[in-house]
Every structure is written in C-alpha cells, then in structure tokens.
Amino acid sequence: MILKRIEGSELSSVIFIRDYIQLTFEGDQCDSKLTAFTTPVIRIRNDSVSYRYGESGYCDKMCDLINQTVEAVKEYPDKEVKILFTNGVYFSISLREEDYEGPEAMMFQDNNLNEWEVW
C-alpha cells in the first residue's frame, strides 16, 4: 500500500482549502502530500471523543498533529483509512461511497517517487 510510505515521517503542514484538506508529510525517505476530499475524523486512542470538521476544536486538533510522527497506516478497503500518530491521536478518512463529498475520498502523492493514488 502506497500510504505505508508515510510511516515514520512527520506531519509537516495542514492546509484547509474551502472543501478539502491537504496534509504534507516529511521524513528521511518521505516527501508526500495527502489531499482529503472526505474530511478526516480525529480521535484519541482509548477515548470515545471524536472531532469532526466544522465542530469547535477540530482545526486546533488537526494542527496539533503538526510535527507528530506517523506510527502506522491502516487501510480497510471500502471502509476507511486510519493514520495513527505516536502521541495516541489518529484520524480516519471514510472510503464509504455514501460519505464522499465529491467523486473521490482522497488522493496521495509521493513526490520522491513521482507516484500517486486516488481512492
């Protein structure tokens, strides 16, 4: 899975653009961008609290992930992608067609290898 390439890298930027979010990941072997057309839901492991786009605190929680290291990426086909950070926070992007806010859920670009994938 192409997204596994961000494991061990840090989230270096979060950009909110009208109706989607761009996330940049940087590390020793990583220079990548994830564009989420279906907005991520932020959660804290072992906690029932979630943060959704448009709710109070969402942008702060997303920006708090800047400089955090990606621990793992998990993909559940036709369900969701989870990106887990070493600080215990993770976000998920729904891959369920009914949750799409456009024709795709997300796009990933690996700038080092000049490869990309769309979900």
N, CA and C atoms as a LAMMPS dump frame, in Angstrom:
ITEM: TIMESTEP
0
ITEM: NUMBER OF ATOMS
357
ITEM: BOX BOUNDS ff ff ff
-5.0000000000000000e+02 5.0000000000000000e+02
-5.0000000000000000e+02 5.0000000000000000e+02
-5.0000000000000000e+02 5.0000000000000000e+02
ITEM: ATOMS id mol type element x y z
1 1 1 N 0.847 -1.175 0
2 1 2 C 0 0 0
3 1 3 C 0.893 1.238 0
4 2 1 N 0.639 2.129 -0.921
5 2 2 C 1.442 3.33 -1.117
6 2 3 C 1.46 4.226 0.133
7 3 1 N 0.373 4.267 0.883
8 3 2 C 0.301 5.123 2.067
9 3 3 C 1.252 4.699 3.176
10 4 1 N 1.672 3.449 3.193
11 4 2 C 2.617 2.959 4.21
12 4 3 C 3.916 3.756 4.171
13 5 1 N 4.191 4.428 3.06
14 5 2 C 5.43 5.197 2.919
15 5 3 C 5.533 6.351 3.908
16 6 1 N 4.413 6.783 4.469
17 6 2 C 4.483 7.897 5.421
18 6 3 C 4.773 7.428 6.848
19 7 1 N 4.773 6.118 7.092
20 7 2 C 5.077 5.625 8.434
21 7 3 C 6.494 6.061 8.821
22 8 1 N 6.629 6.619 10.01
23 8 2 C 7.915 7.108 10.491
24 8 3 C 8.194 8.554 10.112
25 9 1 N 7.351 9.149 9.291
26 9 2 C 7.539 10.548 8.903
27 9 3 C 6.686 11.446 9.807
28 10 1 N 6.929 12.749 9.697
29 10 2 C 6.163 13.716 10.482
30 10 3 C 5.169 14.461 9.604
31 11 1 N 4.055 14.799 10.195
32 11 2 C 3.112 15.691 9.525
33 11 3 C 3.724 17.088 9.607
34 12 1 N 3.98 17.701 8.472
35 12 2 C 4.672 18.992 8.471
36 12 3 C 3.752 20.174 8.196
37 13 1 N 2.601 19.936 7.572
38 13 2 C 1.671 21.043 7.355
39 13 3 C 0.246 20.538 7.186
40 14 1 N -0.684 21.408 7.534
41 14 2 C -2.11 21.171 7.349
42 14 3 C -2.66 22.42 6.678
43 15 1 N -3.286 22.237 5.53
44 15 2 C -3.846 23.37 4.803
45 15 3 C -5.335 23.112 4.584
46 16 1 N -6.155 24.047 5.058
47 16 2 C -7.6 23.963 4.877
48 16 3 C -7.953 24.783 3.639
49 17 1 N -8.503 24.124 2.627
50 17 2 C -8.844 24.785 1.368
51 17 3 C -10.326 24.552 1.094
52 18 1 N -11.116 25.568 1.26
53 18 2 C -12.561 25.525 1.037
54 18 3 C -13.207 24.219 1.453
55 19 1 N -13.241 23.219 0.573
56 19 2 C -13.966 21.992 0.888
57 19 3 C -13.074 20.751 0.916
58 20 1 N -11.772 20.93 1.146
59 20 2 C -10.881 19.788 1.334
60 20 3 C -9.675 20.206 2.161
61 21 1 N -8.89 19.218 2.585
62 21 2 C -7.729 19.448 3.443
63 21 3 C -6.509 18.8 2.801
64 22 1 N -5.376 19.521 2.783
65 22 2 C -4.111 18.956 2.306
66 22 3 C -3.168 18.788 3.483
67 23 1 N -2.568 17.611 3.562
68 23 2 C -1.634 17.273 4.626
69 23 3 C -0.297 16.897 3.989
70 24 1 N 0.786 17.494 4.475
71 24 2 C 2.106 17.2 3.947
72 24 3 C 2.889 16.417 4.99
73 25 1 N 3.573 15.367 4.524
74 25 2 C 4.375 14.518 5.395
75 25 3 C 5.823 14.577 4.923
76 26 1 N 6.75 14.728 5.883
77 26 2 C 8.165 14.79 5.558
78 26 3 C 8.943 13.881 6.495
79 27 1 N 10.008 13.301 5.956
80 27 2 C 10.888 12.456 6.745
81 27 3 C 12.117 12.114 5.937
82 28 1 N 12.946 11.206 6.457
83 28 2 C 14.181 10.826 5.778
84 28 3 C 13.934 10.351 4.353
85 29 1 N 12.918 9.55 4.161
86 29 2 C 12.613 8.997 2.848
87 29 3 C 11.243 9.432 2.337
88 30 1 N 10.69 10.492 2.929
89 30 2 C 9.308 10.829 2.621
90 30 3 C 9.145 12.315 2.315
91 31 1 N 8.5 12.586 1.215
92 31 2 C 8.045 13.921 0.847
93 31 3 C 6.722 13.699 0.124
94 32 1 N 5.638 13.732 0.889
95 32 2 C 4.347 13.308 0.347
96 32 3 C 3.236 14.257 0.742
97 33 1 N 2.17 14.215 -0.062
98 33 2 C 1.002 15.044 0.195
99 33 3 C -0.246 14.175 0.116
100 34 1 N -1.094 14.313 1.117
101 34 2 C -2.377 13.631 1.148
102 34 3 C -3.459 14.694 1.069
103 35 1 N -4.298 14.598 0.057
104 35 2 C -5.423 15.507 -0.094
105 35 3 C -6.679 14.74 0.284
106 36 1 N -7.363 15.215 1.325
107 36 2 C -8.576 14.553 1.818
108 36 3 C -9.793 15.334 1.339
109 37 1 N -10.506 14.763 0.37
110 37 2 C -11.738 15.366 -0.113
111 37 3 C -12.905 15.029 0.815
112 38 1 N -12.843 13.863 1.43
113 38 2 C -13.757 13.495 2.508
114 38 3 C -13.008 13.843 3.787
115 39 1 N -13.539 14.774 4.553
116 39 2 C -12.772 15.303 5.674
117 39 3 C -12.515 14.253 6.756
118 40 1 N -11.285 14.242 7.269
119 40 2 C -10.915 13.28 8.303
120 40 3 C -11.668 13.512 9.614
121 41 1 N -11.879 12.441 10.349
122 41 2 C -12.413 12.499 11.703
123 41 3 C -11.239 12.201 12.627
124 42 1 N -11.032 13.059 13.63
125 42 2 C -9.908 12.916 14.555
126 42 3 C -10.393 12.232 15.82
127 43 1 N -9.582 11.286 16.305
128 43 2 C -9.918 10.571 17.535
129 43 3 C -8.656 10.388 18.375
130 44 1 N -8.868 10.166 19.655
131 44 2 C -7.773 9.851 20.563
132 44 3 C -7.962 8.402 20.976
133 45 1 N -6.885 7.598 20.812
134 45 2 C -6.994 6.18 21.169
135 45 3 C -7.452 6.024 22.615
136 46 1 N -8.237 5.018 22.865
137 46 2 C -8.77 4.707 24.192
138 46 3 C -9.664 5.817 24.742
139 47 1 N -10.259 6.588 23.853
140 47 2 C -11.162 7.657 24.252
141 47 3 C -12.331 7.654 23.268
142 48 1 N -13.498 7.974 23.75
143 48 2 C -14.674 7.952 22.874
144 48 3 C -14.924 9.297 22.196
145 49 1 N -14.09 10.298 22.465
146 49 2 C -14.284 11.624 21.897
147 49 3 C -13.791 11.648 20.451
148 50 1 N -14.56 12.28 19.58
149 50 2 C -14.126 12.469 18.192
150 50 3 C -14.334 13.933 17.818
151 51 1 N -13.557 14.382 16.844
152 51 2 C -13.636 15.755 16.359
153 51 3 C -13.928 15.699 14.866
154 52 1 N -14.982 16.392 14.465
155 52 2 C -15.399 16.412 13.064
156 52 3 C -15.294 17.827 12.519
157 53 1 N -15.013 17.9 11.218
158 53 2 C -14.865 19.188 10.562
159 53 3 C -16.096 20.05 10.8
160 54 1 N -15.869 21.296 11.17
161 54 2 C -16.952 22.225 11.452
162 54 3 C -17.289 22.331 12.928
163 55 1 N -16.826 21.362 13.722
164 55 2 C -17.068 21.399 15.164
165 55 3 C -15.971 22.198 15.86
166 56 1 N -16.319 22.76 16.992
167 56 2 C -15.367 23.527 17.79
168 56 3 C -14.16 22.646 18.168
169 57 1 N -12.966 23.161 17.935
170 57 2 C -11.748 22.444 18.302
171 57 3 C -11.154 21.593 17.197
172 58 1 N -11.915 21.36 16.121
173 58 2 C -11.424 20.482 15.054
174 58 3 C -10.125 20.994 14.436
175 59 1 N -10.11 22.232 14.002
176 59 2 C -8.907 22.772 13.338
177 59 3 C -7.711 22.766 14.282
178 60 1 N -7.943 23.094 15.565
179 60 2 C -6.857 23.065 16.544
180 60 3 C -6.296 21.657 16.703
181 61 1 N -7.173 20.658 16.794
182 61 2 C -6.718 19.268 16.953
183 61 3 C -5.934 18.803 15.724
184 62 1 N -6.396 19.194 14.537
185 62 2 C -5.682 18.809 13.321
186 62 3 C -4.301 19.473 13.297
187 63 1 N -4.251 20.751 13.616
188 63 2 C -2.963 21.466 13.611
189 63 3 C -2.035 20.986 14.726
190 64 1 N -2.596 20.486 15.827
191 64 2 C -1.768 19.919 16.902
192 64 3 C -0.972 18.708 16.431
193 65 1 N -1.388 18.097 15.324
194 65 2 C -0.677 16.93 14.797
195 65 3 C 0.582 17.307 14.013
196 66 1 N 0.746 18.591 13.705
197 66 2 C 1.962 19.037 13.018
198 66 3 C 3.163 18.73 13.916
199 67 1 N 4.2 18.172 13.327
200 67 2 C 5.434 17.713 13.987
201 67 3 C 5.273 16.366 14.69
202 68 1 N 4.101 15.767 14.625
203 68 2 C 3.905 14.44 15.21
204 68 3 C 4.302 13.368 14.188
205 69 1 N 4.799 12.254 14.682
206 69 2 C 5.289 11.166 13.844
207 69 3 C 4.191 10.141 13.589
208 70 1 N 4.093 9.711 12.332
209 70 2 C 3.13 8.676 11.956
210 70 3 C 3.646 7.324 12.442
211 71 1 N 2.856 6.682 13.269
212 71 2 C 3.205 5.363 13.802
213 71 3 C 2.803 4.256 12.838
214 72 1 N 1.588 4.366 12.302
215 72 2 C 1.071 3.314 11.425
216 72 3 C -0.024 3.862 10.531
217 73 1 N -0.18 3.196 9.4
218 73 2 C -1.269 3.483 8.467
219 73 3 C -2.02 2.176 8.255
220 74 1 N -3.332 2.228 8.395
221 74 2 C -4.15 1.035 8.218
222 74 3 C -5.255 1.343 7.214
223 75 1 N -5.375 0.473 6.232
224 75 2 C -6.425 0.644 5.228
225 75 3 C -7.411 -0.509 5.323
226 76 1 N -8.671 -0.157 5.412
227 76 2 C -9.766 -1.114 5.42
228 76 3 C -10.574 -0.845 4.153
229 77 1 N -10.348 -1.632 3.089
230 77 2 C -10.982 -1.36 1.786
231 77 3 C -12.483 -1.127 1.888
232 78 1 N -12.936 -0.12 1.172
233 78 2 C -14.349 0.267 1.116
234 78 3 C -14.912 0.714 2.462
235 79 1 N -14.042 0.893 3.466
236 79 2 C -14.496 1.337 4.774
237 79 3 C -13.79 2.63 5.185
238 80 1 N -12.456 2.56 5.439
239 80 2 C -11.73 3.737 5.888
240 80 3 C -10.225 3.522 5.835
241 81 1 N -9.511 4.642 5.929
242 81 2 C -8.06 4.651 6.112
243 81 3 C -7.807 5.344 7.438
244 82 1 N -6.952 4.738 8.28
245 82 2 C -6.583 5.337 9.558
246 82 3 C -5.095 5.679 9.533
247 83 1 N -4.775 6.879 9.994
248 83 2 C -3.388 7.287 10.154
249 83 3 C -3.19 7.549 11.637
250 84 1 N -2.352 6.696 12.259
251 84 2 C -2.127 6.746 13.697
252 84 3 C -0.793 7.423 13.99
253 85 1 N -0.78 8.292 14.996
254 85 2 C 0.414 9.021 15.386
255 85 3 C 0.943 8.484 16.714
256 86 1 N 2.227 8.696 16.961
257 86 2 C 2.861 8.158 18.168
258 86 3 C 2.336 8.792 19.451
259 87 1 N 1.651 9.933 19.356
260 87 2 C 1.11 10.584 20.551
261 87 3 C -0.271 10.048 20.954
262 88 1 N -0.752 9.023 20.266
263 88 2 C -2.033 8.409 20.626
264 88 3 C -3.234 8.982 19.899
265 89 1 N -3.017 9.94 19.017
266 89 2 C -4.101 10.532 18.241
267 89 3 C -4.092 9.897 16.854
268 90 1 N -5.255 9.735 16.265
269 90 2 C -5.318 9.263 14.887
270 90 3 C -6.467 9.946 14.172
271 91 1 N -6.407 9.926 12.861
272 91 2 C -7.567 10.371 12.103
273 91 3 C -7.914 9.324 11.073
274 92 1 N -9.187 9.311 10.725
275 92 2 C -9.662 8.352 9.735
276 92 3 C -10.374 9.113 8.624
277 93 1 N -10.225 8.572 7.416
278 93 2 C -10.905 9.107 6.238
279 93 3 C -11.805 8.007 5.713
280 94 1 N -13.08 8.295 5.652
281 94 2 C -14.042 7.299 5.205
282 94 3 C -13.851 6.995 3.721
283 95 1 N -13.917 5.711 3.379
284 95 2 C -13.896 5.258 1.991
285 95 3 C -15.271 4.758 1.565
286 96 1 N -16.26 4.991 2.407
287 96 2 C -17.624 4.591 2.074
288 96 3 C -18.203 5.588 1.083
289 97 1 N -18.722 5.075 0.012
290 97 2 C -19.228 5.919 -1.058
291 97 3 C -20.258 6.936 -0.564
292 98 1 N -21.077 6.547 0.383
293 98 2 C -22.106 7.46 0.89
294 98 3 C -21.52 8.639 1.679
295 99 1 N -20.258 8.549 2.084
296 99 2 C -19.609 9.64 2.813
297 99 3 C -18.824 10.577 1.9
298 100 1 N -18.665 10.199 0.649
299 100 2 C -17.901 11.04 -0.285
300 100 3 C -18.548 12.41 -0.411
301 101 1 N -17.711 13.421 -0.457
302 101 2 C -18.181 14.791 -0.666
303 101 3 C -17.902 15.224 -2.097
304 102 1 N -17.406 14.32 -2.913
305 102 2 C -17.091 14.548 -4.318
306 102 3 C -16.877 13.193 -4.967
307 103 1 N -16.243 13.153 -6.139
308 103 2 C -16.058 11.872 -6.827
309 103 3 C -15.018 10.954 -6.177
310 104 1 N -14.1 11.508 -5.371
311 104 2 C -13.083 10.699 -4.696
312 104 3 C -13.085 11.027 -3.208
313 105 1 N -12.523 10.105 -2.413
314 105 2 C -12.375 10.345 -0.971
315 105 3 C -11.059 11.053 -0.68
316 106 1 N -9.978 10.634 -1.379
317 106 2 C -8.674 11.224 -1.125
318 106 3 C -7.702 10.894 -2.242
319 107 1 N -6.584 11.637 -2.243
320 107 2 C -5.516 11.413 -3.211
321 107 3 C -4.187 11.516 -2.476
322 108 1 N -3.263 10.624 -2.797
323 108 2 C -1.938 10.613 -2.179
324 108 3 C -0.882 10.773 -3.258
325 109 1 N 0.059 11.68 -3.017
326 109 2 C 1.16 11.917 -3.948
327 109 3 C 2.479 11.685 -3.226
328 110 1 N 3.311 10.807 -3.77
329 110 2 C 4.671 10.602 -3.272
330 110 3 C 5.595 11.386 -4.191
331 111 1 N 6.095 12.508 -3.706
332 111 2 C 6.922 13.383 -4.537
333 111 3 C 8.311 12.814 -4.804
334 112 1 N 8.821 11.957 -3.91
335 112 2 C 10.141 11.344 -4.125
336 112 3 C 10.122 10.398 -5.311
337 113 1 N 9.077 9.597 -5.411
338 113 2 C 8.99 8.583 -6.459
339 113 3 C 8.086 9.006 -7.607
340 114 1 N 7.51 10.195 -7.483
341 114 2 C 6.605 10.712 -8.509
342 114 3 C 5.471 9.727 -8.798
343 115 1 N 4.875 9.22 -7.719
344 115 2 C 3.747 8.293 -7.828
345 115 3 C 2.553 8.875 -7.075
346 116 1 N 1.365 8.456 -7.479
347 116 2 C 0.168 8.892 -6.798
348 116 3 C -0.909 7.812 -6.868
349 117 1 N -1.881 7.947 -5.97
350 117 2 C -3.009 7.018 -5.957
351 117 3 C -4.247 7.782 -5.508
352 118 1 N -5.391 7.371 -6.037
353 118 2 C -6.674 8.014 -5.709
354 118 3 C -7.615 6.948 -5.181
355 119 1 N -8.359 7.292 -4.134
356 119 2 C -9.369 6.409 -3.573
357 119 3 C -10.733 7.009 -3.786
